[in-house]
């Protein structure tokens, strides 16, 4: 029966895999890459080429001069997350600012960076998830967890290879490879949630070609009646060309209608445990189509070329009714007018990313070099529609602008094996980008367009030292940046002379394992010389160069085999400093944020504790998540303050959530599962915006998976 459970969880358990990975650290430092450069895990048929930021060989972890977290398929099967946001909640260093349990839009922070910011690069198979790194907002699209086989989280200097906005690091969602099977997954649960996923795949008799499709559909009334209906389809296919080349294509089609809004509840509604949707007629509509082409060429036993061509086309229509502020204040709830605005944006992206990996002997040292080029063109068509309740999807335009950006990047990295146990990694990324805005409604003497050009040079250096077979020391220093988006950089059709947000990052850590335990411990520091104050941070702010901020702290993670089928996993992140350095001022010269104020949505402590048990065909666990209190505005207002015309402010209290989950393999084909989230039915504030976002109440899901 143990064989049955192993087949369900795709191999050995994660804790043993991690132990094996750390046991391989010594060997991986002493030996150069093999001819394949990246060992492929066993799979049915051809494993299609894709971009990984860490690697799928356990020994690849040791090559990274920074902290690494891997969320594997086995963990996703066990925890049964509803979203990528929920799947990341237990990763060290990550903070989540939840808005809805569906995470149609996601707020993810890293290491003291606000979860409302976009200074952590999020990828899917190496392609940016945000609809526009230079022109758009990172929240508009969030991939479905159902098509993922894992998540890679990489921090430190090695993240420079993948793009701008890597101040916090890189998160890479890895989509599933085609398998020779048909699999159906069904799930139902609280809020009348109904979810179905079908996976089907096949390969040629020779194993040189494969095809797969994953289609999922979920509909739900949603917590607080914030209903949603989402469909997601992904198609993958690929083939080998001769003995040394592979090509693959991935097409995805995503559509979502969600009854959500920026508006939350008033304080008294929260205290009364209101169960209504505070914006019942607001809708967030999204569609996205994308196409990725991957080519992998083993030029020789020591050289490989990867080329990725990617493109996407999406729109996000956000229909929100206007409020009667005086009536809302009197009623202590939102009172709506019969007019609404459609804040509608459409995005197009095209990019090419090519990477050459070479093993060689430089200065008589075994070296591994990666050289890459990336070109990307982005466009955002930004319109607002002034509609009425009688005609809720049409009306005159209030804004009609076209934002575009063109970027070029060159990067190079070399990993020197100085000794059998010591490796040094040096890298450099140069990025140039041009931003342009066209206002189609403006026709005056000043013209209707503006543009700006910026360049960034980002060096980095890291090291890894295998102290002994059970411990590896790692560290890095690097410079990273996050660009100002078009709406800020070219506000008012004027070049606002906004510098990029730049940070000097440092990290030092140790990781290792023995027969019964794995661990990783890291100290981090991010020192901004400039952080932009966004226009909506506080009513008195305008977009301006904000000045210095400091983020630093500690994070650790550990897994312990307790014996008798029990395993304990724990991690914590302590952000001792996430603060402004120096008085920040408005353009009028007034002090807006005093020196030492804390960055919004940066809890001082987040922690996760999970106890798992495995016996025969049964695997179960209980997990606890803790988030300390956190400020929600730059002025660090403590009491909850209601603002009808702007954002609610105040300190969000700490909270602890408990989840339980169970998976049982009936046989080789059928697996059943169940989970309870927020077991204690904790009533808590998840975040603030235009009102209070209430954390999801206790919920339960049950499901099954059948493999034909």
C-alpha positions, 0 to 999 in steps of 0.5 A, spaced: 500 500 500 505 504 500 507 504 493 500 506 492 501 513 496 507 514 493 504 514 486 499 519 488 504 524 491 509 523 485 515 520 489 518 520 495 516 525 501 518 532 501 522 532 507 526 526 504 527 530 498 530 536 502 534 531 506 537 528 500 538 535 497 542 537 502 546 531 503 548 532 495 550 539 497 557 537 498 558 533 491 554 539 487 559 544 489 565 539 488 563 537 481 561 541 475 555 541 471 553 534 467 553 535 460 545 536 460 547 542 465 540 541 468 538 534 470 531 532 469 526 529 473 523 522 471 517 523 467 512 520 462 514 522 455 518 528 453 519 533 459 518 540 455 523 545 456 521 551 461 525 557 464 526 555 472 529 560 476 532 554 481 532 548 477 529 541 478 535 537 480 535 538 488 542 539 488 541 546 484 539 549 491 546 549 493 548 553 486 544 559 489 548 564 493 541 566 496 535 563 500 531 558 496 524 556 498 520 550 493 513 549 494 512 542 491 506 538 488 506 534 494 505 540 498 500 543 494 496 536 494 496 536 501 494 543 503 489 544 497 490 551 497 484 555 493 489 560 490 497 561 489 496 567 494 494 561 499 500 556 497 505 562 498 502 564 505 507 558 508 513 560 505 519 564 509 519 571 508 513 572 504 507 576 507 500 576 504 495 582 504 488 578 503 482 581 500 478 575 498 479 568 499 479 567 491 485 571 490 483 574 483 487 579 485 493 578 489 497 582 494 504 579 496 510 582 499 517 580 501 522 581 507 519 587 509 516 590 502 509 592 503 504 587 500 501 592 496 508 594 492 510 590 486 518 590 488 518 582 488 518 579 481 513 574 479 513 569 473 510 563 470 515 559 467 519 565 467 514 570 463 512 576 468 505 575 471 504 582 471 500 585 465 506 590 464 512 591 468 513 598 466 506 600 464 501 596 468 499 594 475 501 587 478 495 586 481 490 585 475 492 578 473 493 572 478 494 565 475 490 559 477 494 554 482 490 548 479 495 548 473 501 549 477 506 543 479 510 547 484 513 554 486 520 557 486 522 562 491 529 565 490 532 571 493 539 574 493 544 576 487 542 570 483 535 573 482 538 579 477 538 574 471 530 575 471 528 582 470 527 589 474 523 589 480 527 583 483 528 587 490 525 582 494 527 576 489 523 572 484 517 568 485 516 563 479 510 559 478 512 552 474 506 549 470 505 542 470 508 537 465 504 533 460 503 526 463 500 520 459 493 520 463 487 523 464 485 525 471 479 529 473 479 533 480 472 535 483 471 539 489 466 543 493 465 547 499 463 552 503 459 558 500 457 554 494 463 553 491 464 548 485 470 546 482 472 541 476 479 540 473 480 536 467 488 534 466 489 530 459 496 528 456 499 523 451 506 522 448 508 519 442 511 511 442 518 514 441 517 519 447 520 524 443 513 528 443 508 530 448 501 534 449 497 536 455 491 540 456 489 542 463 482 545 464 479 548 470 472 551 472 470 554 479 464 558 481 462 560 488 457 565 491 464 567 495 465 569 502 460 575 504 457 574 497 463 576 493 461 571 488 466 569 482 466 565 476 473 563 473 475 559 467 482 557 465 485 553 460 492 551 458 495 547 453 502 544 452 505 541 446 512 539 444 517 535 441 525 533 440 528 535 434 534 530 433 538 528 439 540 535 442 534 540 441 527 541 444 521 545 442 515 547 446 509 551 446 504 553 451 497 557 450 493 559 456 486 562 456 483 565 462 477 569 464 474 571 470 467 575 472 468 577 480 463 581 484 468 584 488 470 592 489 475 596 493 470 597 498 470 594 505 465 594 511 465 600 516 467 599 523 460 598 526 459 593 520 465 589 522 463 589 529 456 586 528 460 581 523 456 583 517 455 578 512 453 582 506 457 584 500 459 592 501 459 593 494 454 588 491 453 591 484 461 592 483 464 587 478 471 586 476 472 582 469 478 579 466 480 575 460 487 574 458 490 570 453 498 568 452 502 564 448 509 562 450 515 558 445 521 555 448 527 552 444 532 548 448 539 547 444 544 542 447 550 545 443 555 541 446 556 537 452 558 544 456 554 549 452 546 550 452 542 555 449 535 557 451 530 561 447 523 564 450 518 568 445 512 570 449 506 574 448 500 576 452 493 580 450 489 581 456 483 586 459 481 588 465 474 592 466 473 594 473 466 597 474 465 601 480 459 605 482 460 612 485 458 613 493 454 618 496 459 620 501 454 624 506 449 619 506 454 613 507 457 617 513 450 618 516 448 610 515 455 607 517 455 603 510 456 605 503 450 608 500 451 608 492 449 613 487 446 611 480 452 613 476 459 608 475 465 608 472 468 603 468 476 603 469 478 599 463 485 597 461 487 593 456 494 590 455 499 587 450 506 584 451 511 581 446 518 579 449 524 575 447 529 572 452 535 568 450 540 565 455 547 561 453 549 557 459 557 555 458 561 550 462 569 552 461 575 553 465 577 561 466 583 562 470 584 555 470 578 555 475 572 551 473 566 556 471 559 556 469 557 562 465 550 565 463 549 570 458 542 573 456 539 578 452 531 580 453 527 585 449 520 587 451 515 591 448 509 593 453 502 597 451 496 599 456 490 602 453 487 606 459 480 608 458 474 610 463 467 610 462 462 614 465 456 610 465 449 609 469 445 604 472 440 604 466 446 603 462 451 600 466 456 598 461 457 604 456 457 611 456 462 617 454 469 616 456 472 620 462 480 618 460 483 615 454 490 614 454 495 609 451 501 608 455 507 604 452 514 602 454 520 598 450 526 595 454 532 592 453 536 588 458 543 585 458 545 580 463 551 576 465 553 571 471 559 567 472 560 562 478 567 560 479 569 554 483 574 557 487 576 550 491 572 544 492 567 547 497 567 554 495 564 558 490 563 565 488 558 568 483 559 575 480 553 578 475 551 584 472 544 586 469 544 593 465 537 595 463 534 601 459 527 602 458 523 608 454 516 610 457 511 614 452 504 616 454 499 619 449 493 622 451 487 621 446 483 626 449 488 632 449 489 637 444 492 643 446 498 647 445 502 643 450 501 637 446 498 630 447 504 626 449 510 625 453 516 620 454 522 619 458 528 614 458 532 611 463 537 606 464 540 602 470 546 598 472 545 592 477 551 589 479 551 583 484 556 578 487 555 572 492 558 566 495 557 559 497 561 555 502 560 548 503 563 548 511 561 540 511 556 535 508 551 538 513 552 545 512 553 550 507 554 558 508 551 563 503 551 570 502 550 576 497 550 583 495 547 586 489 543 592 487 536 592 484 531 596 482 523 597 481 521 602 475 516 608 476 510 606 472 508 610 466 502 613 470 507 616 475 513 617 471 509 621 466 503 624 470 500 630 467 503 629 460 510 631 464 516 628 465 516 627 473 523 626 473 522 620 477 528 616 479 527 608 479 526 605 486 533 603 487 536 598 493 542 595 495 541 588 498 545 584 502 544 577 505 547 572 509 545 565 511 546 558 512 542 551 510 543 544 511 540 537 513 542 531 517 538 524 517 532 527 521 532 535 520 533 540 514 534 548 516 535 554 513 537 561 516 538 568 513 539 575 515 537 580 510 538 588 509 535 592 503 537 599 503 533 604 499 536 610 496 530 612 493 523 609 494 517 613 490 511 615 494 505 613 490 499 618 489 494 614 493 498 613 499 495 619 503 491 624 501 496 630 502 501 626 498 503 627 490 508 622 486 515 624 488 522 621 490 521 619 497 528 618 499 531 613 503 528 607 507 531 601 510 528 593 511 532 588 515 530 582 519 531 575 520 528 568 517 528 561 518 525 555 516 526 548 519 523 541 518 524 535 523 522 528 522 519 526 529 519 518 527 512 514 527 510 518 521 510 525 524 513 531 521 514 538 524 515 544 519 516 551 522 518 557 519 518 565 521 520 571 519 522 577 523 522 584 520 526 588 525 526 594 521 521 596 515 522 604 516 523 611 512 529 614 513 529 621 514 523 626 514 519 625 507 516 631 504 511 633 499 512 637 493 510 643 497 515 642 502 511 639 508 513 634 512 509 628 510 512 622 514 516 623 520 523 619 520 522 612 523 515 611 521 514 604 519 512 601 512 505 600 511 503 592 511 509 590 514 508 585 520 514 585 524 513 577 525 510 572 521 510 565 523 508 558 520 507 551 524 505 545 521 505 538 524 504 532 519 502 525 520 503 519 514 501 512 515 499 507 509 495 511 504 493 516 509 496 523 510 494 529 514 496 535 518 494 541 522 497 548 520 498 554 524 499 561 521 501 568 525 501 575 523 503 580 528 499 587 527 501 592 522 500 599 520 496 600 514 498 607 512 505 611 512 503 616 518 502 610 522 495 611 525 494 607 530 486 607 532 482 605 526 479 611 522 474 612 517 475 616 511 469 617 506 473 620 501 479 616 501 482 610 504 481 607 511 487 607 516 489 604 522 493 598 525 490 591 523 491 587 529 495 581 530 491 574 528 492 567 528 489 562 523 489 554 524 487 549 518 487 542 518 487 537 511 487 530 510 488 526 503 487 519 503 489 514 497 483 509 496 487 506 490 492 507 485 486 511 481 482 514 486 484 519 492 479 523 496 481 529 500 478 534 505 480 541 509 477 546 514 480 553 513 480 558 519 478 552 524 477 556 530 472 561 526 477 567 527 473 574 526 479 578 524 481 584 519 485 582 513 486 589 511 484 596 510 482 600 503 476 603 502 473 600 508 475 594 512 476 587 509 474 582 513 478 575 513 474 569 511 470 565 516 471 558 517 470 554 511 470 547 509 472 543 502 471 536 500 474 533 493 476 527 490 481 526 484 480 520 479 486 518 474 484 513 468 
